[in-house]
Amino acid sequence: MSGPIVVGIDGTDRAWTALTWAVDDAARRGRPLRIVHVREPWQPERPLAGTRLTLSERCEALLSDAVERVRAIAPEVETTAVLITGAVVERLRTEGADADSLVLGSRGRGAIAGLMLGSTGFALAGHVRCPAVIVHEPPGPERGEVVVGYDGSADADAAMAYALEQANARRARVRVVYGRQVSVLAPHPVGYGPLPGAGFGQELEAAMEPWREMYPDVPIEDSFVDRHPVPALVRASSDADLAVVGSRGLSRLTATVLGTVSHGVLQRAHCPVAVVRAP
């Protein structure tokens, strides 16, 4: 994508964490940054108590604070800040239509903010055309690794492309994880062909060859684990700077836009998670 990195802020600590991640990414990949705050139209302009500032003044102050934070971290990043009125999810979804990526904190001020991932993140991950990056915690020391889930689907290919772009900018390696758990309800008589999943390691290796040619300077390590993809990716995320998953995979159980694997990784990962849809 050639558009800006869009980050949604609402004044919470998690939003500032997301802003820091977005600034670093914009500086690293040479992208402009667009800071967005959505003002919901049913909020009163004049508060009942607690502050003399109007809602408009508080929104403008929030955006000004955000721009100052960007200048302190990376003054070279081209930055714009906009105040938009409307429903938060719908407005951010529109912002993501032409964006390089959409970055959000993992919690907001919604009624279900007690969840690891807030309602806004759930509503947008997998539903926007660009990669949606959900940031849980402040960035820690760099690990030099981007982990990506891969199963050969179109969304997995899109996730792979984004993971490699990120790794190339970070000068990091990519760890490709394919996790597939063979059902114990499907017996396999001895002597009747290979075991389910046998030989997939070679297939995965072959599937990675075009990506290695496209990004010769990025080390790619692939691994096939005989377990469910979610715990495999969550475990790998503990040593990664970023986890990347496709919105949906090849499983026929995936009937929603946000699949079971991406949903599980979003909830449990130890690092920021990018959910990517195929064009």
Phi and psi restraints in degrees (value plus and minus 20) as a CYANA .aco file:
   2 SER   PHI    -125.0   -85.0
   2 SER   PSI     -20.5    19.5
   3 GLY   PHI    -100.0   -60.0
   3 GLY   PSI    -196.2  -156.2
   4 PRO   PHI     -98.4   -58.4
   4 PRO   PSI     142.1   182.1
   5 ILE   PHI    -100.8   -60.8
   5 ILE   PSI     100.4   140.4
   6 VAL   PHI    -121.4   -81.4
   6 VAL   PSI     111.1   151.1
   7 VAL   PHI    -145.2  -105.2
   7 VAL   PSI     109.3   149.3
   8 GLY   PHI    -112.1   -72.1
   8 GLY   PSI     111.5   151.5
   9 ILE   PHI    -145.8  -105.8
   9 ILE   PSI     130.9   170.9
  10 ASP   PHI    -159.9  -119.9
  10 ASP   PSI      -9.5    30.5
  11 GLY   PHI      71.5   111.5
  11 GLY   PSI     -25.4    14.6
  12 THR   PHI    -100.7   -60.7
  12 THR   PSI     143.2   183.2
  13 ASP   PHI     -80.0   -40.0
  13 ASP   PSI     -59.7   -19.7
  14 ARG   PHI     -86.5   -46.5
  14 ARG   PSI     -51.4   -11.4
  15 ALA   PHI     -87.7   -47.7
  15 ALA   PSI     -59.4   -19.4
  16 TRP   PHI     -86.4   -46.4
  16 TRP   PSI     -55.3   -15.3
  17 THR   PHI     -82.6   -42.6
  17 THR   PSI     -63.5   -23.5
  18 ALA   PHI     -82.7   -42.7
  18 ALA   PSI     -58.9   -18.9
  19 LEU   PHI     -82.7   -42.7
  19 LEU   PSI     -63.3   -23.3
  20 THR   PHI     -79.6   -39.6
  20 THR   PSI     -63.6   -23.6
  21 TRP   PHI     -82.6   -42.6
  21 TRP   PSI     -63.7   -23.7
  22 ALA   PHI     -84.5   -44.5
  22 ALA   PSI     -59.7   -19.7
  23 VAL   PHI     -82.8   -42.8
  23 VAL   PSI     -67.3   -27.3
  24 ASP   PHI     -79.9   -39.9
  24 ASP   PSI     -61.4   -21.4
  25 ASP   PHI     -87.9   -47.9
  25 ASP   PSI     -60.8   -20.8
  26 ALA   PHI     -83.0   -43.0
  26 ALA   PSI     -62.6   -22.6
  27 ALA   PHI     -86.5   -46.5
  27 ALA   PSI     -60.5   -20.5
  28 ARG   PHI     -87.7   -47.7
  28 ARG   PSI     -59.6   -19.6
  29 ARG   PHI    -125.0   -85.0
  29 ARG   PSI     -13.2    26.8
  30 GLY   PHI      45.1    85.1
  30 GLY   PSI      20.3    60.3
  31 ARG   PHI    -128.6   -88.6
  31 ARG   PSI     128.8   168.8
  32 PRO   PHI     -91.8   -51.8
  32 PRO   PSI     138.0   178.0
  33 LEU   PHI    -138.1   -98.1
  33 LEU   PSI     114.5   154.5
  34 ARG   PHI    -142.1  -102.1
  34 ARG   PSI      95.3   135.3
  35 ILE   PHI    -115.6   -75.6
  35 ILE   PSI     107.9   147.9
  36 VAL   PHI    -144.8  -104.8
  36 VAL   PSI     110.1   150.1
  37 HIS   PHI    -141.6  -101.6
  37 HIS   PSI     107.7   147.7
  38 VAL   PHI    -121.2   -81.2
  38 VAL   PSI     101.8   141.8
  39 ARG   PHI    -116.5   -76.5
  39 ARG   PSI     100.8   140.8
  40 GLU   PHI     -97.3   -57.3
  40 GLU   PSI     112.9   152.9
  41 PRO   PHI     -85.6   -45.6
  41 PRO   PSI     -40.9    -0.9
  42 TRP   PHI    -105.9   -65.9
  42 TRP   PSI     -21.4    18.6
  43 GLN   PHI     -96.3   -56.3
  43 GLN   PSI     115.4   155.4
  44 PRO   PHI     -90.3   -50.3
  44 PRO   PSI     123.0   163.0
  45 GLU   PHI     -89.1   -49.1
  45 GLU   PSI     -60.4   -20.4
  46 ARG   PHI    -124.6   -84.6
  46 ARG   PSI      96.4   136.4
  47 PRO   PHI     -88.2   -48.2
  47 PRO   PSI     134.1   174.1
  48 LEU   PHI     -90.2   -50.2
  48 LEU   PSI     -56.7   -16.7
  49 ALA   PHI    -184.2  -144.2
  49 ALA   PSI     146.2   186.2
  50 GLY   PHI      83.5   123.5
  50 GLY   PSI     -48.3    -8.3
  51 THR   PHI    -175.8  -135.8
  51 THR   PSI     130.8   170.8
  52 ARG   PHI    -109.3   -69.3
  52 ARG   PSI     -32.0     8.0
  53 LEU   PHI     -95.8   -55.8
  53 LEU   PSI     123.0   163.0
  54 THR   PHI     -95.9   -55.9
  54 THR   PSI     148.1   188.1
  55 LEU   PHI     -81.9   -41.9
  55 LEU   PSI     -61.8   -21.8
  56 SER   PHI     -80.3   -40.3
  56 SER   PSI     -62.7   -22.7
  57 GLU   PHI     -85.8   -45.8
  57 GLU   PSI     -58.7   -18.7
  58 ARG   PHI     -87.6   -47.6
  58 ARG   PSI     -58.2   -18.2
  59 CYS   PHI     -84.7   -44.7
  59 CYS   PSI     -63.6   -23.6
  60 GLU   PHI     -85.0   -45.0
  60 GLU   PSI     -58.5   -18.5
  61 ALA   PHI     -85.0   -45.0
  61 ALA   PSI     -58.2   -18.2
  62 LEU   PHI     -81.5   -41.5
  62 LEU   PSI     -65.7   -25.7
  63 LEU   PHI     -87.0   -47.0
  63 LEU   PSI     -59.2   -19.2
  64 SER   PHI     -82.7   -42.7
  64 SER   PSI     -61.3   -21.3
  65 ASP   PHI     -80.8   -40.8
  65 ASP   PSI     -62.0   -22.0
  66 ALA   PHI     -82.8   -42.8
  66 ALA   PSI     -63.4   -23.4
  67 VAL   PHI     -83.9   -43.9
  67 VAL   PSI     -60.5   -20.5
  68 GLU   PHI     -82.9   -42.9
  68 GLU   PSI     -58.0   -18.0
  69 ARG   PHI     -84.1   -44.1
  69 ARG   PSI     -60.7   -20.7
  70 VAL   PHI     -82.9   -42.9
  70 VAL   PSI     -66.1   -26.1
  71 ARG   PHI     -81.0   -41.0
  71 ARG   PSI     -52.8   -12.8
  72 ALA   PHI     -92.5   -52.5
  72 ALA   PSI     -51.2   -11.2
  73 ILE   PHI    -108.3   -68.3
  73 ILE   PSI     -69.0   -29.0
  74 ALA   PHI    -167.3  -127.3
  74 ALA   PSI      62.1   102.1
  75 PRO   PHI     -83.3   -43.3
  75 PRO   PSI     -37.3     2.7
  76 GLU   PHI     -99.2   -59.2
  76 GLU   PSI     -33.0     7.0
  77 VAL   PHI     -95.3   -55.3
  77 VAL   PSI     107.3   147.3
  78 GLU   PHI     -88.9   -48.9
  78 GLU   PSI      99.1   139.1
  79 THR   PHI    -148.1  -108.1
  79 THR   PSI     114.8   154.8
  80 THR   PHI    -147.2  -107.2
  80 THR   PSI     131.6   171.6
  81 ALA   PHI    -152.9  -112.9
  81 ALA   PSI     111.2   151.2
  82 VAL   PHI    -152.3  -112.3
  82 VAL   PSI     125.4   165.4
  83 LEU   PHI    -126.9   -86.9
  83 LEU   PSI     104.4   144.4
  84 ILE   PHI    -143.4  -103.4
  84 ILE   PSI     120.0   160.0
  85 THR   PHI    -123.6   -83.6
  85 THR   PSI     112.8   152.8
  86 GLY   PHI     132.9   172.9
  86 GLY   PSI    -191.9  -151.9
  87 ALA   PHI     -92.3   -52.3
  87 ALA   PSI     113.5   153.5
  88 VAL   PHI     -77.5   -37.5
  88 VAL   PSI     -72.3   -32.3
  89 VAL   PHI     -82.5   -42.5
  89 VAL   PSI     -65.8   -25.8
  90 GLU   PHI     -85.0   -45.0
  90 GLU   PSI     -61.6   -21.6
  91 ARG   PHI     -87.3   -47.3
  91 ARG   PSI     -61.6   -21.6
  92 LEU   PHI     -89.1   -49.1
  92 LEU   PSI     -53.4   -13.4
  93 ARG   PHI     -83.2   -43.2
  93 ARG   PSI     -60.0   -20.0
  94 THR   PHI     -84.6   -44.6
  94 THR   PSI     -61.2   -21.2
  95 GLU   PHI     -81.0   -41.0
  95 GLU   PSI     -54.1   -14.1
  96 GLY   PHI     -96.7   -56.7
  96 GLY   PSI     -28.3    11.7
  97 ALA   PHI     -84.0   -44.0
  97 ALA   PSI     -56.8   -16.8
  98 ASP   PHI    -139.3   -99.3
  98 ASP   PSI      -1.0    39.0
  99 ALA   PHI    -112.5   -72.5
  99 ALA   PSI     138.4   178.4
 100 ASP   PHI     -87.5   -47.5
 100 ASP   PSI     -63.8   -23.8
 101 SER   PHI    -183.0  -143.0
 101 SER   PSI     140.9   180.9
 102 LEU   PHI    -139.9   -99.9
 102 LEU   PSI     102.4   142.4
 103 VAL   PHI    -132.8   -92.8
 103 VAL   PSI     111.9   151.9
 104 LEU   PHI    -157.9  -117.9
 104 LEU   PSI     130.9   170.9
 105 GLY   PHI     -96.1   -56.1
 105 GLY   PSI     140.9   180.9
 106 SER   PHI     -97.9   -57.9
 106 SER   PSI     -35.1     4.9
 107 ARG   PHI    -154.7  -114.7
 107 ARG   PSI     129.4   169.4
 108 GLY   PHI    -146.2  -106.2
 108 GLY   PSI    -172.8  -132.8
 109 ARG   PHI    -125.0   -85.0
 109 ARG   PSI      -2.8    37.2
 110 GLY   PHI     -92.6   -52.6
 110 GLY   PSI     155.2   195.2
 111 ALA   PHI     -87.5   -47.5
 111 ALA   PSI     -43.2    -3.2
 112 ILE   PHI    -129.3   -89.3
 112 ILE   PSI      14.7    54.7
 113 ALA   PHI     -87.6   -47.6
 113 ALA   PSI     -29.7    10.3
 114 GLY   PHI     -93.2   -53.2
 114 GLY   PSI     -35.1     4.9
 115 LEU   PHI     -91.5   -51.5
 115 LEU   PSI     137.2   177.2
 116 MET   PHI     -79.6   -39.6
 116 MET   PSI     -57.4   -17.4
 117 LEU   PHI    -136.4   -96.4
 117 LEU   PSI     105.4   145.4
 118 GLY   PHI     -92.2   -52.2
 118 GLY   PSI     151.4   191.4
 119 SER   PHI     -82.9   -42.9
 119 SER   PSI     -55.6   -15.6
 120 THR   PHI     -85.5   -45.5
 120 THR   PSI     -62.8   -22.8
 121 GLY   PHI     -82.1   -42.1
 121 GLY   PSI     -63.3   -23.3
 122 PHE   PHI     -81.3   -41.3
 122 PHE   PSI     -59.7   -19.7
 123 ALA   PHI     -92.7   -52.7
 123 ALA   PSI     -41.6    -1.6
 124 LEU   PHI    -127.4   -87.4
 124 LEU   PSI     -52.3   -12.3
 125 ALA   PHI     -82.2   -42.2
 125 ALA   PSI      99.9   139.9
 126 GLY   PHI      68.6   108.6
 126 GLY   PSI     -30.3     9.7
 127 HIS   PHI    -126.5   -86.5
 127 HIS   PSI     -24.9    15.1
 128 VAL   PHI    -126.5   -86.5
 128 VAL   PSI     134.7   174.7
 129 ARG   PHI     -92.5   -52.5
 129 ARG   PSI     -45.4    -5.4
 130 CYS   PHI    -117.3   -77.3
 130 CYS   PSI     147.1   187.1
 131 PRO   PHI     -79.2   -39.2
 131 PRO   PSI     115.0   155.0
 132 ALA   PHI    -125.0   -85.0
 132 ALA   PSI     100.1   140.1
 133 VAL   PHI    -125.9   -85.9
 133 VAL   PSI     101.7   141.7
 134 ILE   PHI    -127.3   -87.3
 134 ILE   PSI     102.1   142.1
 135 VAL   PHI    -127.9   -87.9
 135 VAL   PSI     101.4   141.4
 136 HIS   PHI    -108.5   -68.5
 136 HIS   PSI     -70.9   -30.9
 137 GLU   PHI    -149.0  -109.0
 137 GLU   PSI     141.7   181.7
 138 PRO   PHI     -77.3   -37.3
 138 PRO   PSI     124.7   164.7
 139 PRO   PHI     -82.2   -42.2
 139 PRO   PSI     118.3   158.3
 140 GLY   PHI    -119.8   -79.8
 140 GLY   PSI    -183.2  -143.2
 141 PRO   PHI     -83.1   -43.1
 141 PRO   PSI     123.3   163.3
 142 GLU   PHI     -87.6   -47.6
 142 GLU   PSI     116.3   156.3
 143 ARG   PHI    -117.8   -77.8
 143 ARG   PSI     -39.2     0.8
 144 GLY   PHI      55.8    95.8
 144 GLY   PSI       7.8    47.8
 145 GLU   PHI    -166.3  -126.3
 145 GLU   PSI     118.5   158.5
 146 VAL   PHI    -136.3   -96.3
 146 VAL   PSI     106.1   146.1
 147 VAL   PHI    -123.8   -83.8
 147 VAL   PSI     119.8   159.8
 148 VAL   PHI    -157.5  -117.5
 148 VAL   PSI     116.8   156.8
 149 GLY   PHI    -106.6   -66.6
 149 GLY   PSI     116.3   156.3
 150 TYR   PHI    -158.4  -118.4
 150 TYR   PSI     112.8   152.8
 151 ASP   PHI    -157.6  -117.6
 151 ASP   PSI      -9.9    30.1
 152 GLY   PHI      68.6   108.6
 152 GLY   PSI     -21.7    18.3
 153 SER   PHI     -97.3   -57.3
 153 SER   PSI     148.6   188.6
 154 ALA   PHI     -83.4   -43.4
 154 ALA   PSI     -60.4   -20.4
 155 ASP   PHI     -86.5   -46.5
 155 ASP   PSI     -54.4   -14.4
 156 ALA   PHI     -86.8   -46.8
 156 ALA   PSI     -57.2   -17.2
 157 ASP   PHI     -84.0   -44.0
 157 ASP   PSI     -60.7   -20.7
 158 ALA   PHI     -84.2   -44.2
 158 ALA   PSI     -60.0   -20.0
 159 ALA   PHI     -84.2   -44.2
 159 ALA   PSI     -59.2   -19.2
 160 MET   PHI     -83.2   -43.2
 160 MET   PSI     -62.9   -22.9
 161 ALA   PHI     -81.8   -41.8
 161 ALA   PSI     -62.5   -22.5
 162 TYR   PHI     -88.7   -48.7
 162 TYR   PSI     -60.8   -20.8
 163 ALA   PHI     -81.2   -41.2
 163 ALA   PSI     -61.0   -21.0
 164 LEU   PHI     -89.6   -49.6
 164 LEU   PSI     -58.5   -18.5
 165 GLU   PHI     -81.7   -41.7
 165 GLU   PSI     -63.6   -23.6
 166 GLN   PHI     -83.6   -43.6
 166 GLN   PSI     -65.9   -25.9
 167 ALA   PHI     -84.3   -44.3
 167 ALA   PSI     -59.0   -19.0
 168 ASN   PHI     -82.7   -42.7
 168 ASN   PSI     -61.7   -21.7
 169 ALA   PHI     -89.7   -49.7
 169 ALA   PSI     -51.9   -11.9
 170 ARG   PHI    -107.5   -67.5
 170 ARG   PSI     -29.2    10.8
 171 ARG   PHI      36.9    76.9
 171 ARG   PSI      25.5    65.5
 172 ALA   PHI    -135.7   -95.7
 172 ALA   PSI     152.8   192.8
 173 ARG   PHI    -117.2   -77.2
 173 ARG   PSI     142.9   182.9
 174 VAL   PHI    -134.6   -94.6
 174 VAL   PSI     109.0   149.0
 175 ARG   PHI    -127.0   -87.0
 175 ARG   PSI      98.0   138.0
 176 VAL   PHI    -116.1   -76.1
 176 VAL   PSI     103.5   143.5
 177 VAL   PHI    -135.5   -95.5
 177 VAL   PSI     104.3   144.3
 178 TYR   PHI    -137.9   -97.9
 178 TYR   PSI      94.6   134.6
 179 GLY   PHI    -133.3   -93.3
 179 GLY   PSI     104.1   144.1
 180 ARG   PHI    -160.4  -120.4
 180 ARG   PSI     103.1   143.1
 181 GLN   PHI    -122.5   -82.5
 181 GLN   PSI      98.5   138.5
 182 VAL   PHI     -94.5   -54.5
 182 VAL   PSI     108.8   148.8
 183 SER   PHI     -87.0   -47.0
 183 SER   PSI     114.7   154.7
 184 VAL   PHI     -94.1   -54.1
 184 VAL   PSI     -30.0    10.0
 185 LEU   PHI    -104.6   -64.6
 185 LEU   PSI     -22.2    17.8
 186 ALA   PHI    -131.5   -91.5
 186 ALA   PSI      68.5   108.5
 187 PRO   PHI     -85.3   -45.3
 187 PRO   PSI     129.7   169.7
 188 HIS   PHI    -148.8  -108.8
 188 HIS   PSI      81.3   121.3
 189 PRO   PHI     -82.2   -42.2
 189 PRO   PSI     115.8   155.8
 190 VAL   PHI     -81.5   -41.5
 190 VAL   PSI     115.4   155.4
 191 GLY   PHI      73.0   113.0
 191 GLY   PSI     -20.9    19.1
 192 TYR   PHI    -131.4   -91.4
 192 TYR   PSI      44.8    84.8
 193 GLY   PHI      67.1   107.1
 193 GLY   PSI     156.9   196.9
 194 PRO   PHI     -90.1   -50.1
 194 PRO   PSI     137.3   177.3
 195 LEU   PHI     -86.7   -46.7
 195 LEU   PSI     130.2   170.2
 196 PRO   PHI     -75.9   -35.9
 196 PRO   PSI     110.1   150.1
 197 GLY   PHI      69.5   109.5
 197 GLY   PSI     -30.5     9.5
 198 ALA   PHI     -84.4   -44.4
 198 ALA   PSI     114.8   154.8
 199 GLY   PHI      66.6   106.6
 199 GLY   PSI     -22.7    17.3
 200 PHE   PHI     -91.2   -51.2
 200 PHE   PSI     -45.2    -5.2
 201 GLY   PHI     -77.7   -37.7
 201 GLY   PSI     -61.7   -21.7
 202 GLN   PHI     -87.5   -47.5
 202 GLN   PSI     -57.4   -17.4
 203 GLU   PHI     -85.5   -45.5
 203 GLU   PSI     -60.8   -20.8
 204 LEU   PHI     -84.7   -44.7
 204 LEU   PSI     -61.7   -21.7
 205 GLU   PHI     -80.5   -40.5
 205 GLU   PSI     -63.2   -23.2
 206 ALA   PHI     -85.6   -45.6
 206 ALA   PSI     -57.7   -17.7
 207 ALA   PHI     -86.4   -46.4
 207 ALA   PSI     -44.8    -4.8
 208 MET   PHI    -102.5   -62.5
 208 MET   PSI     -36.4     3.6
 209 GLU   PHI     -78.2   -38.2
 209 GLU   PSI     -66.9   -26.9
 210 PRO   PHI     -80.5   -40.5
 210 PRO   PSI     -55.2   -15.2
 211 TRP   PHI     -89.2   -49.2
 211 TRP   PSI     -57.5   -17.5
 212 ARG   PHI     -84.7   -44.7
 212 ARG   PSI     -56.1   -16.1
 213 GLU   PHI     -89.2   -49.2
 213 GLU   PSI     -55.0   -15.0
 214 MET   PHI     -93.1   -53.1
 214 MET   PSI     -55.0   -15.0
 215 TYR   PHI    -145.7  -105.7
 215 TYR   PSI      54.2    94.2
 216 PRO   PHI     -86.1   -46.1
 216 PRO   PSI     -40.5    -0.5
 217 ASP   PHI    -111.7   -71.7
 217 ASP   PSI     -21.5    18.5
 218 VAL   PHI    -124.1   -84.1
 218 VAL   PSI      94.7   134.7
 219 PRO   PHI     -84.9   -44.9
 219 PRO   PSI     110.8   150.8
 220 ILE   PHI    -138.3   -98.3
 220 ILE   PSI      99.9   139.9
 221 GLU   PHI    -133.2   -93.2
 221 GLU   PSI     102.1   142.1
 222 ASP   PHI    -130.1   -90.1
 222 ASP   PSI     129.1   169.1
 223 SER   PHI    -166.8  -126.8
 223 SER   PSI     116.9   156.9
 224 PHE   PHI    -128.9   -88.9
 224 PHE   PSI      98.7   138.7
 225 VAL   PHI    -135.4   -95.4
 225 VAL   PSI     114.9   154.9
 226 ASP   PHI    -107.1   -67.1
 226 ASP   PSI      45.9    85.9
 227 ARG   PHI    -177.5  -137.5
 227 ARG   PSI     151.8   191.8
 228 HIS   PHI     -82.3   -42.3
 228 HIS   PSI     122.9   162.9
 229 PRO   PHI     -79.3   -39.3
 229 PRO   PSI     -54.3   -14.3
 230 VAL   PHI     -83.0   -43.0
 230 VAL   PSI     -76.4   -36.4
 231 PRO   PHI     -82.8   -42.8
 231 PRO   PSI     -51.1   -11.1
 232 ALA   PHI     -84.9   -44.9
 232 ALA   PSI     -64.8   -24.8
 233 LEU   PHI     -92.0   -52.0
 233 LEU   PSI     -57.6   -17.6
 234 VAL   PHI     -83.0   -43.0
 234 VAL   PSI     -63.0   -23.0
 235 ARG   PHI     -83.5   -43.5
 235 ARG   PSI     -62.9   -22.9
 236 ALA   PHI     -86.0   -46.0
 236 ALA   PSI     -49.5    -9.5
 237 SER   PHI     -87.0   -47.0
 237 SER   PSI     -40.2    -0.2
 238 SER   PHI     -87.7   -47.7
 238 SER   PSI     -37.5     2.5
 239 ASP   PHI    -134.2   -94.2
 239 ASP   PSI      -1.6    38.4
 240 ALA   PHI    -140.3  -100.3
 240 ALA   PSI     137.7   177.7
 241 ASP   PHI    -107.4   -67.4
 241 ASP   PSI     -42.8    -2.8
 242 LEU   PHI    -177.6  -137.6
 242 LEU   PSI     118.7   158.7
 243 ALA   PHI    -131.7   -91.7
 243 ALA   PSI     115.3   155.3
 244 VAL   PHI    -144.2  -104.2
 244 VAL   PSI     110.0   150.0
 245 VAL   PHI    -154.5  -114.5
 245 VAL   PSI     131.4   171.4
 246 GLY   PHI     -96.3   -56.3
 246 GLY   PSI     134.8   174.8
 247 SER   PHI     -81.5   -41.5
 247 SER   PSI     -62.6   -22.6
 248 ARG   PHI    -159.0  -119.0
 248 ARG   PSI     131.9   171.9
 249 GLY   PHI    -131.2   -91.2
 249 GLY   PSI    -174.2  -134.2
 250 LEU   PHI    -107.7   -67.7
 250 LEU   PSI     -29.0    11.0
 251 SER   PHI     -83.1   -43.1
 251 SER   PSI     114.3   154.3
 252 ARG   PHI     -92.3   -52.3
 252 ARG   PSI     -32.4     7.6
 253 LEU   PHI     -97.7   -57.7
 253 LEU   PSI     -30.2     9.8
 254 THR   PHI    -105.3   -65.3
 254 THR   PSI      74.0   114.0
 255 ALA   PHI    -121.7   -81.7
 255 ALA   PSI     -31.5     8.5
 256 THR   PHI    -123.6   -83.6
 256 THR   PSI     148.3   188.3
 257 VAL   PHI     -84.9   -44.9
 257 VAL   PSI     -60.6   -20.6
 258 LEU   PHI    -116.0   -76.0
 258 LEU   PSI      92.1   132.1
 259 GLY   PHI     -95.5   -55.5
 259 GLY   PSI     152.7   192.7
 260 THR   PHI     -85.5   -45.5
 260 THR   PSI     -56.6   -16.6
 261 VAL   PHI     -89.8   -49.8
 261 VAL   PSI     -70.8   -30.8
 262 SER   PHI     -82.2   -42.2
 262 SER   PSI     -58.3   -18.3
 263 HIS   PHI     -81.1   -41.1
 263 HIS   PSI     -66.5   -26.5
 264 GLY   PHI     -86.3   -46.3
 264 GLY   PSI     -60.5   -20.5
 265 VAL   PHI     -87.6   -47.6
 265 VAL   PSI     -59.9   -19.9
 266 LEU   PHI     -78.0   -38.0
 266 LEU   PSI     -59.6   -19.6
 267 GLN   PHI     -93.5   -53.5
 267 GLN   PSI     -50.8   -10.8
 268 ARG   PHI    -141.0  -101.0
 268 ARG   PSI     -25.2    14.8
 269 ALA   PHI     -86.0   -46.0
 269 ALA   PSI     133.2   173.2
 270 HIS   PHI    -116.5   -76.5
 270 HIS   PSI     -13.1    26.9
 271 CYS   PHI    -166.3  -126.3
 271 CYS   PSI     151.7   191.7
 272 PRO   PHI     -75.9   -35.9
 272 PRO   PSI     127.7   167.7
 273 VAL   PHI    -143.1  -103.1
 273 VAL   PSI     112.1   152.1
 274 ALA   PHI    -127.7   -87.7
 274 ALA   PSI     106.5   146.5
 275 VAL   PHI    -125.9   -85.9
 275 VAL   PSI     104.7   144.7
 276 VAL   PHI    -142.7  -102.7
 276 VAL   PSI     115.1   155.1
 277 ARG   PHI    -123.9   -83.9
 277 ARG   PSI     129.0   169.0
 278 ALA   PHI     -89.3   -49.3
 278 ALA   PSI     128.1   168.1
